[in-house]
Amino acid sequence: MVEFPANGTTAGGYLAVPDGGRGPGVVVLQEWWGLVPQIKG
């Protein structure tokens, strides 16, 4: 889990990096209630 500044507060997210270094990027936006177990699964 990573934290980053967002709208005057701190937000959380996941950062996945491939073992081989750089790779293509993907942005995934979750539901408004955040990273609940259903979204993480």
mmCIF entry with sequence, helices, sheets and N, C-alpha, C, O atoms, coordinates in Angstrom:
data_MODEL
# 
_entry.id   MODEL 
# 
_entity.id                         1 
_entity.type                       polymer 
_entity.pdbx_number_of_molecules   1 
# 
_entity_poly.entity_id                      1 
_entity_poly.type                           'polypeptide(L)' 
_entity_poly.nstd_linkage                   no 
_entity_poly.nstd_monomer                   no 
_entity_poly.pdbx_seq_one_letter_code       MVEFPANGTTAGGYLAVPDGGRGPGVVVLQEWWGLVPQIKG 
_entity_poly.pdbx_seq_one_letter_code_can   MVEFPANGTTAGGYLAVPDGGRGPGVVVLQEWWGLVPQIKG 
_entity_poly.pdbx_strand_id                 A 
# 
loop_
_entity_poly_seq.entity_id 
_entity_poly_seq.num 
_entity_poly_seq.mon_id 
_entity_poly_seq.hetero 
1 1  MET n 
1 2  VAL n 
1 3  GLU n 
1 4  PHE n 
1 5  PRO n 
1 6  ALA n 
1 7  ASN n 
1 8  GLY n 
1 9  THR n 
1 10 THR n 
1 11 ALA n 
1 12 GLY n 
1 13 GLY n 
1 14 TYR n 
1 15 LEU n 
1 16 ALA n 
1 17 VAL n 
1 18 PRO n 
1 19 ASP n 
1 20 GLY n 
1 21 GLY n 
1 22 ARG n 
1 23 GLY n 
1 24 PRO n 
1 25 GLY n 
1 26 VAL n 
1 27 VAL n 
1 28 VAL n 
1 29 LEU n 
1 30 GLN n 
1 31 GLU n 
1 32 TRP n 
1 33 TRP n 
1 34 GLY n 
1 35 LEU n 
1 36 VAL n 
1 37 PRO n 
1 38 GLN n 
1 39 ILE n 
1 40 LYS n 
1 41 GLY n 
# 
_struct_asym.id          A 
_struct_asym.entity_id   1 
# 
_struct_conf.conf_type_id            HELX_P 
_struct_conf.id                      HELX_P1 
_struct_conf.pdbx_PDB_helix_id       AA1 
_struct_conf.beg_label_comp_id       PRO 
_struct_conf.beg_label_asym_id       A 
_struct_conf.beg_label_seq_id        37 
_struct_conf.pdbx_beg_PDB_ins_code   ? 
_struct_conf.end_label_comp_id       LYS 
_struct_conf.end_label_asym_id       A 
_struct_conf.end_label_seq_id        40 
_struct_conf.pdbx_end_PDB_ins_code   ? 
_struct_conf.beg_auth_comp_id        PRO 
_struct_conf.beg_auth_asym_id        A 
_struct_conf.beg_auth_seq_id         37 
_struct_conf.end_auth_comp_id        LYS 
_struct_conf.end_auth_asym_id        A 
_struct_conf.end_auth_seq_id         40 
_struct_conf.pdbx_PDB_helix_class    1 
_struct_conf.details                 ? 
_struct_conf.pdbx_PDB_helix_length   4 
# 
_struct_conf_type.id          HELX_P 
_struct_conf_type.criteria    ? 
_struct_conf_type.reference   ? 
# 
_struct_sheet.id               AA1 
_struct_sheet.type             ? 
_struct_sheet.number_strands   2 
_struct_sheet.details          ? 
# 
_struct_sheet_order.sheet_id     AA1 
_struct_sheet_order.range_id_1   1 
_struct_sheet_order.range_id_2   2 
_struct_sheet_order.offset       ? 
_struct_sheet_order.sense        anti-parallel 
# 
loop_
_struct_sheet_range.sheet_id 
_struct_sheet_range.id 
_struct_sheet_range.beg_label_comp_id 
_struct_sheet_range.beg_label_asym_id 
_struct_sheet_range.beg_label_seq_id 
_struct_sheet_range.pdbx_beg_PDB_ins_code 
_struct_sheet_range.end_label_comp_id 
_struct_sheet_range.end_label_asym_id 
_struct_sheet_range.end_label_seq_id 
_struct_sheet_range.pdbx_end_PDB_ins_code 
_struct_sheet_range.beg_auth_comp_id 
_struct_sheet_range.beg_auth_asym_id 
_struct_sheet_range.beg_auth_seq_id 
_struct_sheet_range.end_auth_comp_id 
_struct_sheet_range.end_auth_asym_id 
_struct_sheet_range.end_auth_seq_id 
AA1 1 VAL A 2 ? ALA A 6  ? VAL A 2 ALA A 6  
AA1 2 THR A 9 ? GLY A 13 ? THR A 9 GLY A 13 
# 
loop_
_atom_site.group_PDB 
_atom_site.id 
_atom_site.type_symbol 
_atom_site.label_atom_id 
_atom_site.label_alt_id 
_atom_site.label_comp_id 
_atom_site.label_asym_id 
_atom_site.label_entity_id 
_atom_site.label_seq_id 
_atom_site.pdbx_PDB_ins_code 
_atom_site.Cartn_x 
_atom_site.Cartn_y 
_atom_site.Cartn_z 
_atom_site.occupancy 
_atom_site.B_iso_or_equiv 
_atom_site.pdbx_formal_charge 
_atom_site.auth_seq_id 
_atom_site.auth_comp_id 
_atom_site.auth_asym_id 
_atom_site.auth_atom_id 
_atom_site.pdbx_PDB_model_num 
ATOM 1   N N  . MET A 1 1  ? 0.847   -1.164  0.000   1.00 0.00 ? 1  MET A N  1 
ATOM 2   C CA . MET A 1 1  ? 0.000   0.000   0.000   1.00 0.00 ? 1  MET A CA 1 
ATOM 3   C C  . MET A 1 1  ? 0.896   1.230   0.000   1.00 0.00 ? 1  MET A C  1 
ATOM 4   O O  . MET A 1 1  ? 1.905   1.273   0.703   1.00 0.00 ? 1  MET A O  1 
ATOM 5   N N  . VAL A 1 2  ? 0.522   2.225   -0.788  1.00 0.00 ? 2  VAL A N  1 
ATOM 6   C CA . VAL A 1 2  ? 1.244   3.491   -0.813  1.00 0.00 ? 2  VAL A CA 1 
ATOM 7   C C  . VAL A 1 2  ? 0.283   4.601   -0.421  1.00 0.00 ? 2  VAL A C  1 
ATOM 8   O O  . VAL A 1 2  ? -0.930  4.457   -0.573  1.00 0.00 ? 2  VAL A O  1 
ATOM 9   N N  . GLU A 1 3  ? 0.816   5.704   0.082   1.00 0.00 ? 3  GLU A N  1 
ATOM 10  C CA . GLU A 1 3  ? 0.012   6.872   0.411   1.00 0.00 ? 3  GLU A CA 1 
ATOM 11  C C  . GLU A 1 3  ? 0.488   8.035   -0.437  1.00 0.00 ? 3  GLU A C  1 
ATOM 12  O O  . GLU A 1 3  ? 1.676   8.157   -0.737  1.00 0.00 ? 3  GLU A O  1 
ATOM 13  N N  . PHE A 1 4  ? -0.466  8.901   -0.828  1.00 0.00 ? 4  PHE A N  1 
ATOM 14  C CA . PHE A 1 4  ? -0.133  10.059  -1.642  1.00 0.00 ? 4  PHE A CA 1 
ATOM 15  C C  . PHE A 1 4  ? -1.068  11.204  -1.288  1.00 0.00 ? 4  PHE A C  1 
ATOM 16  O O  . PHE A 1 4  ? -2.195  10.969  -0.852  1.00 0.00 ? 4  PHE A O  1 
ATOM 17  N N  . PRO A 1 5  ? -0.608  12.464  -1.472  1.00 0.00 ? 5  PRO A N  1 
ATOM 18  C CA . PRO A 1 5  ? -1.464  13.605  -1.160  1.00 0.00 ? 5  PRO A CA 1 
ATOM 19  C C  . PRO A 1 5  ? -2.592  13.723  -2.178  1.00 0.00 ? 5  PRO A C  1 
ATOM 20  O O  . PRO A 1 5  ? -2.380  13.550  -3.378  1.00 0.00 ? 5  PRO A O  1 
ATOM 21  N N  . ALA A 1 6  ? -3.807  14.022  -1.681  1.00 0.00 ? 6  ALA A N  1 
ATOM 22  C CA . ALA A 1 6  ? -4.960  14.169  -2.566  1.00 0.00 ? 6  ALA A CA 1 
ATOM 23  C C  . ALA A 1 6  ? -5.975  15.112  -1.934  1.00 0.00 ? 6  ALA A C  1 
ATOM 24  O O  . ALA A 1 6  ? -6.553  14.803  -0.892  1.00 0.00 ? 6  ALA A O  1 
ATOM 25  N N  . ASN A 1 7  ? -6.187  16.245  -2.556  1.00 0.00 ? 7  ASN A N  1 
ATOM 26  C CA . ASN A 1 7  ? -7.239  17.169  -2.122  1.00 0.00 ? 7  ASN A CA 1 
ATOM 27  C C  . ASN A 1 7  ? -7.075  17.629  -0.676  1.00 0.00 ? 7  ASN A C  1 
ATOM 28  O O  . ASN A 1 7  ? -8.063  17.735  0.050   1.00 0.00 ? 7  ASN A O  1 
ATOM 29  N N  . GLY A 1 8  ? -5.862  17.899  -0.253  1.00 0.00 ? 8  GLY A N  1 
ATOM 30  C CA . GLY A 1 8  ? -5.608  18.384  1.094   1.00 0.00 ? 8  GLY A CA 1 
ATOM 31  C C  . GLY A 1 8  ? -5.590  17.307  2.171   1.00 0.00 ? 8  GLY A C  1 
ATOM 32  O O  . GLY A 1 8  ? -5.544  17.628  3.359   1.00 0.00 ? 8  GLY A O  1 
ATOM 33  N N  . THR A 1 9  ? -5.625  16.046  1.781   1.00 0.00 ? 9  THR A N  1 
ATOM 34  C CA . THR A 1 9  ? -5.582  14.934  2.729   1.00 0.00 ? 9  THR A CA 1 
ATOM 35  C C  . THR A 1 9  ? -4.627  13.875  2.190   1.00 0.00 ? 9  THR A C  1 
ATOM 36  O O  . THR A 1 9  ? -3.918  14.126  1.215   1.00 0.00 ? 9  THR A O  1 
ATOM 37  N N  . THR A 1 10 ? -4.598  12.719  2.797   1.00 0.00 ? 10 THR A N  1 
ATOM 38  C CA . THR A 1 10 ? -3.765  11.620  2.316   1.00 0.00 ? 10 THR A CA 1 
ATOM 39  C C  . THR A 1 10 ? -4.663  10.487  1.847   1.00 0.00 ? 10 THR A C  1 
ATOM 40  O O  . THR A 1 10 ? -5.590  10.089  2.553   1.00 0.00 ? 10 THR A O  1 
ATOM 41  N N  . ALA A 1 11 ? -4.391  9.973   0.668   1.00 0.00 ? 11 ALA A N  1 
ATOM 42  C CA . ALA A 1 11 ? -5.150  8.852   0.110   1.00 0.00 ? 11 ALA A CA 1 
ATOM 43  C C  . ALA A 1 11 ? -4.235  7.643   0.010   1.00 0.00 ? 11 ALA A C  1 
ATOM 44  O O  . ALA A 1 11 ? -3.012  7.777   0.004   1.00 0.00 ? 11 ALA A O  1 
ATOM 45  N N  . GLY A 1 12 ? -4.836  6.461   -0.069  1.00 0.00 ? 12 GLY A N  1 
ATOM 46  C CA . GLY A 1 12 ? -4.059  5.233   -0.169  1.00 0.00 ? 12 GLY A CA 1 
ATOM 47  C C  . GLY A 1 12 ? -4.314  4.522   -1.479  1.00 0.00 ? 12 GLY A C  1 
ATOM 48  O O  . GLY A 1 12 ? -5.369  4.688   -2.091  1.00 0.00 ? 12 GLY A O  1 
ATOM 49  N N  . GLY A 1 13 ? -3.353  3.736   -1.907  1.00 0.00 ? 13 GLY A N  1 
ATOM 50  C CA . GLY A 1 13 ? -3.499  2.961   -3.133  1.00 0.00 ? 13 GLY A CA 1 
ATOM 51  C C  . GLY A 1 13 ? -2.463  1.856   -3.177  1.00 0.00 ? 13 GLY A C  1 
ATOM 52  O O  . GLY A 1 13 ? -1.636  1.725   -2.275  1.00 0.00 ? 13 GLY A O  1 
ATOM 53  N N  . TYR A 1 14 ? -2.516  1.075   -4.217  1.00 0.00 ? 14 TYR A N  1 
ATOM 54  C CA . TYR A 1 14 ? -1.549  -0.001  -4.435  1.00 0.00 ? 14 TYR A CA 1 
ATOM 55  C C  . TYR A 1 14 ? -0.635  0.370   -5.593  1.00 0.00 ? 14 TYR A C  1 
ATOM 56  O O  . TYR A 1 14 ? -1.077  0.978   -6.568  1.00 0.00 ? 14 TYR A O  1 
ATOM 57  N N  . LEU A 1 15 ? 0.622   0.009   -5.489  1.00 0.00 ? 15 LEU A N  1 
ATOM 58  C CA . LEU A 1 15 ? 1.587   0.201   -6.561  1.00 0.00 ? 15 LEU A CA 1 
ATOM 59  C C  . LEU A 1 15 ? 2.231   -1.147  -6.826  1.00 0.00 ? 15 LEU A C  1 
ATOM 60  O O  . LEU A 1 15 ? 2.880   -1.716  -5.948  1.00 0.00 ? 15 LEU A O  1 
ATOM 61  N N  . ALA A 1 16 ? 2.054   -1.656  -8.028  1.00 0.00 ? 16 ALA A N  1 
ATOM 62  C CA . ALA A 1 16 ? 2.657   -2.930  -8.418  1.00 0.00 ? 16 ALA A CA 1 
ATOM 63  C C  . ALA A 1 16 ? 3.727   -2.658  -9.466  1.00 0.00 ? 16 ALA A C  1 
ATOM 64  O O  . ALA A 1 16 ? 3.470   -1.989  -10.466 1.00 0.00 ? 16 ALA A O  1 
ATOM 65  N N  . VAL A 1 17 ? 4.920   -3.176  -9.234  1.00 0.00 ? 17 VAL A N  1 
ATOM 66  C CA . VAL A 1 17 ? 6.044   -2.985  -10.146 1.00 0.00 ? 17 VAL A CA 1 
ATOM 67  C C  . VAL A 1 17 ? 6.526   -4.366  -10.581 1.00 0.00 ? 17 VAL A C  1 
ATOM 68  O O  . VAL A 1 17 ? 6.759   -5.225  -9.731  1.00 0.00 ? 17 VAL A O  1 
ATOM 69  N N  . PRO A 1 18 ? 6.685   -4.602  -11.898 1.00 0.00 ? 18 PRO A N  1 
ATOM 70  C CA . PRO A 1 18 ? 7.140   -5.916  -12.352 1.00 0.00 ? 18 PRO A CA 1 
ATOM 71  C C  . PRO A 1 18 ? 8.572   -6.205  -11.893 1.00 0.00 ? 18 PRO A C  1 
ATOM 72  O O  . PRO A 1 18 ? 9.375   -5.285  -11.737 1.00 0.00 ? 18 PRO A O  1 
ATOM 73  N N  . ASP A 1 19 ? 8.884   -7.475  -11.679 1.00 0.00 ? 19 ASP A N  1 
ATOM 74  C CA . ASP A 1 19 ? 10.221  -7.871  -11.234 1.00 0.00 ? 19 ASP A CA 1 
ATOM 75  C C  . ASP A 1 19 ? 11.307  -7.435  -12.208 1.00 0.00 ? 19 ASP A C  1 
ATOM 76  O O  . ASP A 1 19 ? 12.429  -7.142  -11.794 1.00 0.00 ? 19 ASP A O  1 
ATOM 77  N N  . GLY A 1 20 ? 10.985  -7.389  -13.491 1.00 0.00 ? 20 GLY A N  1 
ATOM 78  C CA . GLY A 1 20 ? 11.961  -7.046  -14.510 1.00 0.00 ? 20 GLY A CA 1 
ATOM 79  C C  . GLY A 1 20 ? 12.190  -5.556  -14.697 1.00 0.00 ? 20 GLY A C  1 
ATOM 80  O O  . GLY A 1 20 ? 12.859  -5.155  -15.649 1.00 0.00 ? 20 GLY A O  1 
ATOM 81  N N  . GLY A 1 21 ? 11.654  -4.729  -13.817 1.00 0.00 ? 21 GLY A N  1 
ATOM 82  C CA . GLY A 1 21 ? 11.845  -3.285  -13.951 1.00 0.00 ? 21 GLY A CA 1 
ATOM 83  C C  . GLY A 1 21 ? 10.610  -2.614  -14.516 1.00 0.00 ? 21 GLY A C  1 
ATOM 84  O O  . GLY A 1 21 ? 9.491   -2.876  -14.074 1.00 0.00 ? 21 GLY A O  1 
ATOM 85  N N  . ARG A 1 22 ? 10.817  -1.750  -15.494 1.00 0.00 ? 22 ARG A N  1 
ATOM 86  C CA . ARG A 1 22 ? 9.710   -0.977  -16.054 1.00 0.00 ? 22 ARG A CA 1 
ATOM 87  C C  . ARG A 1 22 ? 8.776   -1.840  -16.888 1.00 0.00 ? 22 ARG A C  1 
ATOM 88  O O  . ARG A 1 22 ? 9.176   -2.863  -17.444 1.00 0.00 ? 22 ARG A O  1 
ATOM 89  N N  . GLY A 1 23 ? 7.532   -1.408  -16.963 1.00 0.00 ? 23 GLY A N  1 
ATOM 90  C CA . GLY A 1 23 ? 6.532   -2.102  -17.765 1.00 0.00 ? 23 GLY A CA 1 
ATOM 91  C C  . GLY A 1 23 ? 5.398   -1.151  -18.091 1.00 0.00 ? 23 GLY A C  1 
ATOM 92  O O  . GLY A 1 23 ? 5.450   0.017   -17.707 1.00 0.00 ? 23 GLY A O  1 
ATOM 93  N N  . PRO A 1 24 ? 4.375   -1.620  -18.791 1.00 0.00 ? 24 PRO A N  1 
ATOM 94  C CA . PRO A 1 24 ? 3.244   -0.753  -19.117 1.00 0.00 ? 24 PRO A CA 1 
ATOM 95  C C  . PRO A 1 24 ? 2.476   -0.373  -17.851 1.00 0.00 ? 24 PRO A C  1 
ATOM 96  O O  . PRO A 1 24 ? 2.493   -1.109  -16.865 1.00 0.00 ? 24 PRO A O  1 
ATOM 97  N N  . GLY A 1 25 ? 1.814   0.763   -17.883 1.00 0.00 ? 25 GLY A N  1 
ATOM 98  C CA . GLY A 1 25 ? 1.048   1.232   -16.727 1.00 0.00 ? 25 GLY A CA 1 
ATOM 99  C C  . GLY A 1 25 ? -0.440  1.003   -16.896 1.00 0.00 ? 25 GLY A C  1 
ATOM 100 O O  . GLY A 1 25 ? -0.964  1.025   -18.010 1.00 0.00 ? 25 GLY A O  1 
ATOM 101 N N  . VAL A 1 26 ? -1.111  0.785   -15.786 1.00 0.00 ? 26 VAL A N  1 
ATOM 102 C CA . VAL A 1 26 ? -2.561  0.615   -15.754 1.00 0.00 ? 26 VAL A CA 1 
ATOM 103 C C  . VAL A 1 26 ? -3.097  1.424   -14.581 1.00 0.00 ? 26 VAL A C  1 
ATOM 104 O O  . VAL A 1 26 ? -2.577  1.327   -13.470 1.00 0.00 ? 26 VAL A O  1 
ATOM 105 N N  . VAL A 1 27 ? -4.124  2.215   -14.819 1.00 0.00 ? 27 VAL A N  1 
ATOM 106 C CA . VAL A 1 27 ? -4.779  2.964   -13.749 1.00 0.00 ? 27 VAL A CA 1 
ATOM 107 C C  . VAL A 1 27 ? -6.141  2.327   -13.509 1.00 0.00 ? 27 VAL A C  1 
ATOM 108 O O  . VAL A 1 27 ? -6.930  2.171   -14.441 1.00 0.00 ? 27 VAL A O  1 
ATOM 109 N N  . VAL A 1 28 ? -6.417  1.960   -12.263 1.00 0.00 ? 28 VAL A N  1 
ATOM 110 C CA . VAL A 1 28 ? -7.694  1.345   -11.899 1.00 0.00 ? 28 VAL A CA 1 
ATOM 111 C C  . VAL A 1 28 ? -8.361  2.239   -10.859 1.00 0.00 ? 28 VAL A C  1 
ATOM 112 O O  . VAL A 1 28 ? -7.762  2.559   -9.832  1.00 0.00 ? 28 VAL A O  1 
ATOM 113 N N  . LEU A 1 29 ? -9.579  2.635   -11.120 1.00 0.00 ? 29 LEU A N  1 
ATOM 114 C CA . LEU A 1 29 ? -10.334 3.469   -10.183 1.00 0.00 ? 29 LEU A CA 1 
ATOM 115 C C  . LEU A 1 29 ? -11.372 2.605   -9.485  1.00 0.00 ? 29 LEU A C  1 
ATOM 116 O O  . LEU A 1 29 ? -12.177 1.941   -10.139 1.00 0.00 ? 29 LEU A O  1 
ATOM 117 N N  . GLN A 1 30 ? -11.353 2.612   -8.150  1.00 0.00 ? 30 GLN A N  1 
ATOM 118 C CA . GLN A 1 30 ? -12.290 1.797   -7.398  1.00 0.00 ? 30 GLN A CA 1 
ATOM 119 C C  . GLN A 1 30 ? -13.528 2.597   -7.013  1.00 0.00 ? 30 GLN A C  1 
ATOM 120 O O  . GLN A 1 30 ? -13.612 3.797   -7.278  1.00 0.00 ? 30 GLN A O  1 
ATOM 121 N N  . GLU A 1 31 ? -14.472 1.932   -6.396  1.00 0.00 ? 31 GLU A N  1 
ATOM 122 C CA . GLU A 1 31 ? -15.700 2.561   -5.923  1.00 0.00 ? 31 GLU A CA 1 
ATOM 123 C C  . GLU A 1 31 ? -15.380 3.639   -4.897  1.00 0.00 ? 31 GLU A C  1 
ATOM 124 O O  . GLU A 1 31 ? -14.266 3.679   -4.376  1.00 0.00 ? 31 GLU A O  1 
ATOM 125 N N  . TRP A 1 32 ? -16.321 4.497   -4.602  1.00 0.00 ? 32 TRP A N  1 
ATOM 126 C CA . TRP A 1 32 ? -16.096 5.642   -3.718  1.00 0.00 ? 32 TRP A CA 1 
ATOM 127 C C  . TRP A 1 32 ? -15.725 5.254   -2.298  1.00 0.00 ? 32 TRP A C  1 
ATOM 128 O O  . TRP A 1 32 ? -15.093 6.052   -1.606  1.00 0.00 ? 32 TRP A O  1 
ATOM 129 N N  . TRP A 1 33 ? -16.091 4.057   -1.829  1.00 0.00 ? 33 TRP A N  1 
ATOM 130 C CA . TRP A 1 33 ? -15.815 3.692   -0.438  1.00 0.00 ? 33 TRP A CA 1 
ATOM 131 C C  . TRP A 1 33 ? -14.389 3.199   -0.238  1.00 0.00 ? 33 TRP A C  1 
ATOM 132 O O  . TRP A 1 33 ? -14.027 2.837   0.882   1.00 0.00 ? 33 TRP A O  1 
ATOM 133 N N  . GLY A 1 34 ? -13.574 3.171   -1.273  1.00 0.00 ? 34 GLY A N  1 
ATOM 134 C CA . GLY A 1 34 ? -12.152 2.894   -1.107  1.00 0.00 ? 34 GLY A CA 1 
ATOM 135 C C  . GLY A 1 34 ? -11.754 1.451   -1.330  1.00 0.00 ? 34 GLY A C  1 
ATOM 136 O O  . GLY A 1 34 ? -12.447 0.693   -2.007  1.00 0.00 ? 34 GLY A O  1 
ATOM 137 N N  . LEU A 1 35 ? -10.627 1.088   -0.748  1.00 0.00 ? 35 LEU A N  1 
ATOM 138 C CA . LEU A 1 35 ? -10.037 -0.234  -0.957  1.00 0.00 ? 35 LEU A CA 1 
ATOM 139 C C  . LEU A 1 35 ? -10.562 -1.225  0.077   1.00 0.00 ? 35 LEU A C  1 
ATOM 140 O O  . LEU A 1 35 ? -9.847  -1.612  1.001   1.00 0.00 ? 35 LEU A O  1 
ATOM 141 N N  . VAL A 1 36 ? -11.810 -1.627  -0.088  1.00 0.00 ? 36 VAL A N  1 
ATOM 142 C CA . VAL A 1 36 ? -12.416 -2.627  0.792   1.00 0.00 ? 36 VAL A CA 1 
ATOM 143 C C  . VAL A 1 36 ? -11.970 -4.012  0.332   1.00 0.00 ? 36 VAL A C  1 
ATOM 144 O O  . VAL A 1 36 ? -11.474 -4.136  -0.788  1.00 0.00 ? 36 VAL A O  1 
ATOM 145 N N  . PRO A 1 37 ? -12.122 -5.058  1.145   1.00 0.00 ? 37 PRO A N  1 
ATOM 146 C CA . PRO A 1 37 ? -11.659 -6.395  0.772   1.00 0.00 ? 37 PRO A CA 1 
ATOM 147 C C  . PRO A 1 37 ? -12.176 -6.880  -0.587  1.00 0.00 ? 37 PRO A C  1 
ATOM 148 O O  . PRO A 1 37 ? -11.443 -7.547  -1.318  1.00 0.00 ? 37 PRO A O  1 
ATOM 149 N N  . GLN A 1 38 ? -13.404 -6.560  -0.928  1.00 0.00 ? 38 GLN A N  1 
ATOM 150 C CA . GLN A 1 38 ? -13.949 -6.991  -2.220  1.00 0.00 ? 38 GLN A CA 1 
ATOM 151 C C  . GLN A 1 38 ? -13.146 -6.403  -3.382  1.00 0.00 ? 38 GLN A C  1 
ATOM 152 O O  . GLN A 1 38 ? -12.898 -7.095  -4.369  1.00 0.00 ? 38 GLN A O  1 
ATOM 153 N N  . ILE A 1 39 ? -12.744 -5.155  -3.280  1.00 0.00 ? 39 ILE A N  1 
ATOM 154 C CA . ILE A 1 39 ? -11.971 -4.501  -4.337  1.00 0.00 ? 39 ILE A CA 1 
ATOM 155 C C  . ILE A 1 39 ? -10.550 -5.069  -4.368  1.00 0.00 ? 39 ILE A C  1 
ATOM 156 O O  . ILE A 1 39 ? -9.997  -5.280  -5.447  1.00 0.00 ? 39 ILE A O  1 
ATOM 157 N N  . LYS A 1 40 ? -9.955  -5.319  -3.204  1.00 0.00 ? 40 LYS A N  1 
ATOM 158 C CA . LYS A 1 40 ? -8.598  -5.861  -3.141  1.00 0.00 ? 40 LYS A CA 1 
ATOM 159 C C  . LYS A 1 40 ? -8.525  -7.271  -3.700  1.00 0.00 ? 40 LYS A C  1 
ATOM 160 O O  . LYS A 1 40 ? -7.506  -7.659  -4.273  1.00 0.00 ? 40 LYS A O  1 
ATOM 161 N N  . GLY A 1 41 ? -9.610  -8.055  -3.539  1.00 0.00 ? 41 GLY A N  1 
ATOM 162 C CA . GLY A 1 41 ? -9.621  -9.459  -3.924  1.00 0.00 ? 41 GLY A CA 1 
ATOM 163 C C  . GLY A 1 41 ? -9.626  -9.659  -5.377  1.00 0.00 ? 41 GLY A C  1 
ATOM 164 O O  . GLY A 1 41 ? -9.636  -10.798 -5.844  1.00 0.00 ? 41 GLY A O  1 
# 
